[in-house]
Amino acid sequence: MDVKFVLVTGATGFIGAHIVDGLLARGLRVRGATRSLVKCDAMIKARPQWAGRLEFVQIEDFERPGGLVDAVKDVDGIIHTASPFTYDTTDNEKELIIPAINGVKAVFEAASTNLNIRRIVLTSSFASVMNVNRKAPPYFTYTGADWNPLSYEEAAGKATSAVVAYRGSKKFAELAAWEYVREKKPGFDLVALCPPMTFGPVVHPVDGVEKLNESNAMLWKVASGNPLPVARVPFWIDVRDLAEAHVGALLKSEVGGARYTPASPERFSYALAANIIKDEFDGLKDGVSGEEQAVDESHGLDGETAGKELGYSYRSFRETVRDLIAQALEMKAQQSR
């Protein structure tokens, strides 16, 4: 796919910033869309080597297409990672589900105004794939063909937890994307990526170790001696591998219309993370929990197809945990200087 200039939404976020770096490293121009101009300035300042190839636009509200029409001008590809994420909601439908759907629709409608755009890559989630009621035995493997059976009514219900509503927001936003392409037949195609838990070092602006994104914050809690959380699923991916998956999904022309579940072949648990932290960091080992946890091996998630077709390989859980905790310790040391 001959792409030279890419719009990345959510570009100052955990996943988005790694995608920005992956695109720049391939020689592409990048325009980041974000709500925070302060973070834009920090991103540009931290990347002097890419001066002239990285720019930003502020989009206050991804539900409103106005600013997006300007944002898509001149680009020939889009990676849409921005999505509302909060577990602190009073109205699931209003705060999570509708903004996620409307954000996707607005991006796709804006993209339709630029006939040079050939592809949109959408960051969906394993949340739109998994079926919490599907139990082994027999052993089964989730793939990009699977969909979470959660209904809109269940996701939006007043009594529904924000965790379940978030899964619904990812599912229904992704469905809106597929529906748009199917019904409107725009000049671009769609590739969707549905990753599970995402860990790894950060390259986006973060004001201290307490402000780490949620998945990494869990690993930092383990390193800080807190009781071990229980993993909702045993599947994960390193953010650097996920960024490579996005770049491949954008540039490989033959994968248009595909839906992938990029995921490491290794399972994880927070007890495994604790053991790695003890092995790798002498100063932390006495404080880290020695609690044991079983790793759920009852079912699988197909990350192999994504790796093979999008052209990347998977890092080990040890490397991911080590790199993130080393970075977090450095952040903490800088804060106390």
C-alpha positions in Angstrom: 0.0 0.0 0.0 1.6 3.3 -1.1 1.0 5.5 1.9 3.1 8.6 2.6 1.1 10.7 5.2 -0.9 9.2 8.0 -3.4 10.6 10.5 -3.2 8.9 13.9 -6.0 9.6 16.4 -5.2 9.2 20.0 -1.6 9.9 19.0 -0.5 11.0 22.5 -1.8 7.9 24.2 0.0 4.7 25.2 -0.6 2.8 22.0 -0.9 5.8 19.7 2.5 7.2 20.5 4.2 3.9 19.7 2.4 3.8 16.4 3.5 7.3 15.6 7.1 6.3 16.2 6.7 3.1 14.1 5.4 5.2 11.2 8.1 7.8 11.5 10.8 5.2 11.6 9.4 3.9 8.2 9.9 7.3 6.7 6.3 8.4 6.7 4.8 11.8 7.6 2.5 11.7 10.6 -0.3 14.0 11.8 -1.4 13.2 15.3 -4.9 14.1 16.4 -5.4 14.6 20.2 -7.4 16.5 22.7 -4.3 17.9 24.5 -2.0 20.4 22.8 0.3 20.3 25.9 1.0 16.6 25.1 1.5 17.4 21.4 4.3 19.9 22.3 5.9 17.3 24.6 5.8 14.7 21.9 7.4 17.0 19.3 10.1 18.1 21.8 11.0 14.5 22.6 11.4 13.7 18.9 13.8 16.4 17.4 15.0 13.9 14.8 11.5 13.9 13.2 11.1 17.7 13.0 9.2 18.5 9.8 7.6 15.0 9.6 5.5 15.1 12.7 2.6 17.6 13.3 -0.5 17.7 15.5 -4.1 18.9 15.3 -6.3 19.3 18.4 -9.6 17.6 18.2 -11.6 18.5 21.3 -14.4 16.0 20.6 -14.1 13.0 18.3 -17.9 12.8 18.1 -18.1 16.0 16.1 -16.8 15.7 12.5 -15.9 19.4 12.0 -12.3 19.4 13.0 -11.8 16.0 11.6 -12.5 17.1 8.1 -9.5 19.4 8.3 -7.5 16.7 10.1 -7.9 14.3 7.2 -6.9 16.7 4.5 -3.8 15.6 2.5 -3.4 12.3 4.3 -3.6 8.9 2.5 -4.1 6.6 5.5 -5.7 6.7 9.0 -5.1 4.8 12.1 -7.9 5.4 14.6 -6.8 4.5 18.1 -8.8 7.1 20.1 -11.7 5.7 22.2 -13.3 6.7 25.5 -12.0 4.7 28.4 -13.1 5.0 31.9 -14.5 2.8 34.6 -15.8 5.8 36.5 -19.2 6.2 34.9 -22.7 7.2 36.0 -24.3 6.5 32.6 -22.6 3.8 30.6 -24.4 4.5 27.3 -23.9 8.2 27.4 -20.3 8.2 28.6 -18.8 5.1 27.0 -20.9 3.5 24.3 -22.4 6.4 22.3 -19.1 8.4 22.2 -17.2 5.4 21.0 -19.7 4.7 18.1 -20.0 8.4 17.2 -16.2 8.8 17.2 -15.8 6.0 14.7 -18.6 7.3 12.5 -17.2 10.9 12.5 -13.7 9.6 11.6 -15.1 7.5 8.7 -17.4 10.3 7.5 -14.5 12.8 7.5 -12.3 10.2 5.7 -14.9 10.0 2.9 -14.2 13.6 2.1 -10.7 12.8 1.1 -10.5 10.5 -2.0 -6.8 9.8 -1.5 -7.4 7.8 1.7 -7.0 4.1 0.8 -7.3 2.5 4.3 -8.4 3.0 7.9 -6.8 0.8 10.6 -9.1 0.6 13.6 -7.8 -0.3 17.1 -10.6 -2.4 18.5 -10.1 -4.8 21.4 -10.2 -8.4 22.5 -13.2 -7.2 24.4 -15.2 -7.2 21.1 -14.1 -10.9 20.5 -14.4 -12.7 23.9 -17.5 -14.5 25.1 -17.4 -14.6 29.0 -19.9 -17.4 29.0 -17.9 -19.7 26.7 -16.1 -22.2 28.9 -13.7 -25.0 28.3 -13.5 -28.0 28.0 -13.2 -28.7 25.2 -10.2 -26.4 24.5 -11.0 -23.7 22.0 -9.1 -20.8 20.4 -10.5 -17.3 19.8 -9.8 -15.9 16.3 -10.6 -12.7 14.4 -13.8 -14.5 13.3 -15.3 -14.5 16.9 -17.5 -11.8 18.2 -18.6 -11.0 21.8 -22.3 -11.9 21.9 -23.1 -9.0 24.4 -26.3 -7.2 23.3 -26.6 -3.4 23.2 -29.3 -3.5 25.8 -27.0 -5.5 28.2 -24.1 -3.2 27.6 -26.1 0.0 28.1 -28.1 -1.2 31.0 -28.2 0.9 34.2 -27.2 -2.1 36.3 -24.3 -3.1 34.0 -20.8 -2.7 35.4 -18.5 -0.2 33.6 -16.2 -3.1 32.7 -18.9 -4.8 30.7 -20.1 -1.5 29.2 -16.6 -0.8 28.0 -16.5 -4.2 26.2 -19.8 -3.2 24.6 -18.4 0.2 23.6 -15.5 -1.6 21.7 -17.8 -4.1 20.1 -20.4 -1.6 18.9 -17.9 1.0 17.7 -16.1 -1.7 15.7 -19.5 -2.9 14.3 -20.2 0.6 13.2 -16.9 0.7 11.3 -17.6 -2.5 9.4 -21.2 -1.4 8.7 -20.0 2.0 7.3 -17.6 0.3 4.9 -20.2 -2.3 3.9 -23.1 0.1 3.3 -21.4 3.3 2.1 -18.7 1.6 0.0 -16.2 4.4 0.5 -12.9 4.6 -1.4 -11.0 3.1 1.5 -11.0 -0.3 3.1 -10.8 -1.3 6.8 -8.5 -3.5 8.9 -9.4 -4.0 12.5 -7.0 -5.1 15.3 -8.4 -6.6 18.5 -5.6 -6.8 21.0 -5.9 -8.1 24.6 -4.1 -6.6 27.7 -1.2 -4.4 26.4 1.9 -3.8 28.5 5.3 -2.3 27.9 7.4 0.8 28.1 5.8 4.2 27.4 6.9 6.8 24.8 4.0 9.2 25.3 4.1 12.1 27.8 3.5 10.8 31.4 3.6 13.0 34.5 5.2 10.5 36.8 4.8 6.9 37.6 1.4 7.3 39.2 0.0 8.4 35.9 0.9 5.2 34.0 -1.9 3.8 31.8 -4.1 1.3 33.5 -2.5 -2.0 32.3 1.1 -0.8 33.1 -0.1 0.6 36.4 -1.1 -3.0 37.4 2.5 -4.2 36.8 3.8 -1.2 38.8 1.5 -2.2 41.7 3.0 -5.7 41.6 6.5 -4.2 41.7 5.4 -1.9 44.6 4.5 -4.8 46.8 0.7 -4.6 46.5 -1.5 -7.8 46.6 -1.5 -9.4 43.2 -4.5 -8.5 40.9 -6.2 -11.4 39.2 -5.9 -11.3 35.4 -9.3 -11.2 33.7 -7.8 -13.0 30.7 -4.4 -14.7 30.3 -3.7 -13.0 27.0 -1.5 -10.0 26.4 0.8 -8.2 23.9 3.8 -5.9 24.1 2.8 -2.4 23.0 5.8 -2.3 20.6 4.6 -5.4 18.9 1.1 -4.0 18.7 2.5 -0.8 17.1 4.2 -3.0 14.5 1.0 -4.8 13.9 -0.7 -1.4 13.2 2.0 -0.3 10.8 1.8 -3.7 8.9 -2.0 -3.4 8.8 -1.8 0.0 7.2 1.0 -0.8 4.7 0.3 -4.4 3.5 -2.2 -4.0 0.7 -3.3 -7.6 0.7 -4.8 -7.5 4.2 -7.6 -5.1 3.4 -10.9 -6.2 5.0 -9.2 -8.4 7.6 -9.8 -8.6 11.4 -6.9 -9.7 13.6 -6.3 -10.7 17.2 -2.7 -9.8 17.8 -1.5 -11.5 20.9 1.6 -13.1 22.3 1.8 -17.0 22.3 2.8 -16.8 26.0 0.1 -16.6 28.7 0.6 -14.3 31.6 -0.5 -13.9 35.2 0.5 -11.3 37.7 2.3 -14.0 39.7 4.5 -14.6 36.6 5.1 -10.8 36.5 6.1 -10.8 40.2 8.6 -13.6 39.7 10.2 -11.8 36.7 10.4 -8.6 38.9 12.1 -10.5 41.7 14.6 -12.1 39.2 15.4 -8.8 37.4 15.4 -6.2 40.2 17.3 -7.0 43.4 16.1 -3.8 45.1 12.4 -4.9 44.7 12.5 -8.6 45.4 11.9 -8.6 49.1 8.7 -6.4 48.8 7.0 -8.3 46.0 4.3 -10.8 46.7 5.1 -14.4 46.7 1.5 -15.4 46.1 0.9 -18.1 43.5 -1.6 -18.0 40.7 -2.6 -20.6 38.2 -2.3 -19.5 34.6 -5.4 -20.1 32.6 -4.5 -22.6 29.8 -8.1 -23.7 29.1 -8.4 -21.8 25.8 -6.3 -19.9 23.4 -6.1 -16.7 21.3 -4.8 -16.7 17.7 -2.0 -14.2 17.6 0.0 -16.3 15.1 -2.1 -15.2 12.1 -1.6 -11.5 12.8 2.2 -11.9 13.3 2.6 -13.9 10.1 0.3 -11.7 7.8 1.3 -8.3 9.3 5.0 -9.2 9.4 6.2 -8.9 13.1 7.3 -11.2 15.9 6.5 -11.3 19.6 8.6 -10.2 22.5 8.8 -12.3 25.7 6.8 -11.4 28.8 10.1 -11.2 30.6 11.4 -8.5 28.3 8.2 -6.5 28.4 8.0 -6.6 32.2 11.7 -5.8 32.6 11.6 -2.8 30.2 8.5 -1.3 31.8 9.6 -1.7 35.4 13.1 -0.4 34.6 11.5 2.7 33.0 9.1 3.2 36.0 12.0 3.0 38.5 13.8 5.7 36.4 10.7 7.9 36.4 10.3 7.5 40.2 14.0 8.4 40.7 13.6 11.5 38.5 10.5 12.6 40.5 12.5 12.4 43.8 15.5 14.4 42.5 
